[in-house]
Amino acid sequence: MMRLLLMVMRSRFSHLLQAVSFDIRVAMSVRVQTEDFDAGFEINQLRKARRDVGAVVSFVGQVRDINDGNEISQLTLEHYPGMTEKSLHAIITRAKERWNIMDVLIIHRVGTLQPCDQIVMVAVSGGHRGEAFAACEFVMDYLKTEAPFWKKEVTQSGERWVEDKASDDDARERWNKTVK
């Protein structure tokens, strides 16, 4: 009897549980997690969070199957808990100071991933597309160089740590140049 009552309560009040879940997810702008994510769902949450959103711009990065000419069979991402989230929040704060945007979401996965698995999502909502595009690119460029993540690839030749790339530093530095 009790089990039947619980089942009825779950079915009758599931919409309330979903509403609570919705509010919690929208409030979080940074998530570092092992689980995969649903980019469409996350974009929808940003889009629906405010009535004045005119644009949502997103980037989703995934594990490549080849890097530096070597076939990748596995990628392990490590991070420094606490410091990583603080760094990501600081990047978001810089973006919000620079552009008139409404919200920023960063989801970054850690753990062992396979080629084509999603690694990172950056999504920015704003009143207009121009500022949302710029802020999204800025966040990704800074995330690549300033957030404490480390990548180890497994190739046919063995394991190797992924080195920082000068192109990532160049991408970040272009935001520091003044536009005339």
C-alpha positions as CSV (number, residue, x, y, z in Angstrom):
1,M,0.0,0.0,0.0
2,M,2.8,2.4,1.0
3,R,4.6,1.7,-2.3
4,L,1.5,2.4,-4.3
5,L,1.1,5.7,-2.5
6,L,4.7,6.7,-3.2
7,M,4.3,5.8,-6.9
8,V,1.1,8.0,-7.1
9,M,2.8,10.9,-5.3
10,R,5.8,10.7,-7.6
11,S,3.6,10.7,-10.7
12,R,1.3,13.5,-9.5
13,F,4.1,15.8,-8.3
14,S,6.9,15.0,-10.8
15,H,6.3,18.4,-12.4
16,L,7.2,20.0,-9.0
17,L,10.4,18.0,-8.8
18,Q,11.3,19.0,-12.3
19,A,10.7,22.7,-11.5
20,V,13.1,22.4,-8.5
21,S,15.7,20.8,-10.6
22,F,15.3,23.5,-13.3
23,D,15.9,26.3,-10.8
24,I,19.0,24.6,-9.3
25,R,20.6,24.1,-12.8
26,V,20.0,27.6,-14.0
27,A,21.6,29.1,-10.9
28,M,24.8,27.2,-11.5
29,S,27.2,28.9,-14.0
30,V,30.2,26.6,-13.5
31,R,30.1,22.8,-13.4
32,V,33.1,20.5,-13.4
33,Q,31.9,17.0,-13.7
34,T,32.6,13.5,-15.0
35,E,29.1,13.0,-16.5
36,D,28.2,13.9,-20.1
37,F,25.9,16.9,-20.7
38,D,23.0,17.6,-23.0
39,A,23.9,20.8,-24.9
40,G,20.4,21.3,-26.2
41,F,19.0,21.1,-22.7
42,E,21.6,23.5,-21.3
43,I,21.0,26.1,-24.1
44,N,17.2,25.8,-23.5
45,Q,17.7,26.5,-19.8
46,L,19.7,29.7,-20.6
47,R,17.2,30.8,-23.2
48,K,14.2,30.3,-20.9
49,A,15.8,31.8,-17.7
50,R,15.0,35.4,-18.7
51,R,12.4,36.9,-21.0
52,D,14.8,39.6,-22.2
53,V,17.3,37.1,-23.8
54,G,17.8,37.9,-27.4
55,A,20.7,35.5,-28.2
56,V,22.3,32.4,-26.8
57,V,25.7,31.6,-28.3
58,S,27.4,28.3,-27.5
59,F,30.6,26.3,-28.1
60,V,30.9,22.6,-27.5
61,G,34.4,21.0,-27.6
62,Q,35.0,17.3,-28.1
63,V,37.8,14.8,-28.0
64,R,39.6,14.6,-31.3
65,D,40.7,11.2,-32.6
66,I,44.0,12.6,-33.9
67,N,46.3,15.2,-32.3
68,D,49.7,16.2,-33.5
69,G,49.6,13.4,-36.1
70,N,48.9,10.7,-33.6
71,E,45.8,8.6,-33.2
72,I,44.2,9.2,-29.9
73,S,42.4,6.3,-28.2
74,Q,41.7,7.9,-24.9
75,L,42.0,11.3,-23.1
76,T,42.2,11.8,-19.4
77,L,41.4,15.2,-18.0
78,E,42.5,16.2,-14.5
79,H,41.9,19.3,-12.5
80,Y,42.6,21.0,-9.2
81,P,39.2,20.9,-7.4
82,G,38.2,24.3,-5.9
83,M,40.9,26.2,-7.7
84,T,39.5,25.2,-11.1
85,E,36.0,26.4,-10.3
86,K,37.4,29.7,-8.8
87,S,39.4,30.2,-12.0
88,L,36.3,29.6,-14.2
89,H,34.2,32.0,-12.1
90,A,36.9,34.7,-12.5
91,I,36.9,34.3,-16.3
92,I,33.1,34.7,-16.3
93,T,33.4,37.8,-14.1
94,R,35.9,39.3,-16.6
95,A,33.5,38.6,-19.5
96,K,30.6,40.1,-17.7
97,E,32.6,43.3,-17.0
98,R,33.7,43.6,-20.6
99,W,30.4,42.8,-22.4
100,N,26.7,43.5,-21.7
101,I,25.7,39.8,-21.3
102,M,23.2,38.2,-19.1
103,D,24.6,34.8,-18.1
104,V,27.4,32.5,-18.8
105,L,27.5,28.7,-18.4
106,I,30.7,26.6,-18.4
107,I,30.5,22.9,-18.1
108,H,33.9,21.1,-18.2
109,R,34.3,17.4,-17.9
110,V,37.1,15.5,-16.2
111,G,38.0,11.9,-16.1
112,T,38.6,9.4,-18.9
113,L,37.0,10.2,-22.2
114,Q,37.0,8.6,-25.7
115,P,37.2,10.3,-29.1
116,C,34.0,12.2,-30.0
117,D,33.0,12.5,-26.3
118,Q,32.1,16.1,-25.3
119,I,34.7,17.8,-23.1
120,V,33.5,21.4,-22.6
121,M,30.5,23.6,-23.2
122,V,30.5,27.4,-23.0
123,A,27.2,29.2,-23.5
124,V,26.5,32.9,-23.2
125,S,23.1,34.6,-23.2
126,G,22.6,38.3,-23.9
127,G,20.3,40.8,-25.4
128,H,22.1,40.8,-28.8
129,R,24.2,38.3,-30.7
130,G,27.4,40.4,-31.2
131,E,28.3,40.7,-27.5
132,A,27.2,37.1,-26.8
133,F,29.5,35.8,-29.6
134,A,32.5,37.9,-28.4
135,A,32.0,36.9,-24.8
136,C,31.7,33.2,-25.7
137,E,34.9,33.2,-27.7
138,F,36.7,35.2,-24.9
139,V,35.6,32.7,-22.2
140,M,36.8,29.8,-24.3
141,D,40.2,31.4,-25.1
142,Y,40.8,32.2,-21.5
143,L,39.6,28.8,-20.3
144,K,42.2,27.1,-22.5
145,T,45.0,29.0,-21.0
146,E,44.1,30.0,-17.5
147,A,42.0,27.2,-16.0
148,P,43.9,24.5,-14.2
149,F,43.1,21.4,-16.3
150,W,45.6,18.9,-17.5
151,K,45.2,16.4,-20.4
152,K,46.9,13.1,-20.9
153,E,46.4,11.3,-24.2
154,V,46.8,7.6,-24.9
155,T,48.2,6.9,-28.3
156,Q,49.7,3.9,-30.0
157,S,53.1,5.0,-28.7
158,G,51.9,5.2,-25.1
159,E,50.7,8.0,-22.8
160,R,51.7,11.6,-23.0
161,W,50.7,14.9,-21.3
162,V,49.4,17.5,-23.7
163,E,51.6,20.6,-23.9
164,D,50.3,24.1,-23.9
165,K,50.1,25.6,-27.4
166,A,51.4,29.0,-28.5
167,S,48.2,29.4,-30.6
168,D,46.1,29.2,-27.4
169,D,48.2,31.9,-25.9
170,D,47.9,34.0,-29.0
171,A,44.2,33.6,-29.0
172,R,44.0,34.9,-25.4
173,E,46.4,37.8,-26.0
174,R,44.3,39.2,-28.9
175,W,41.7,40.2,-26.2
176,N,44.4,42.4,-24.6
177,K,45.1,44.4,-27.7
178,T,43.3,47.8,-28.0
179,V,41.0,48.3,-30.9
180,K,41.3,51.6,-32.7
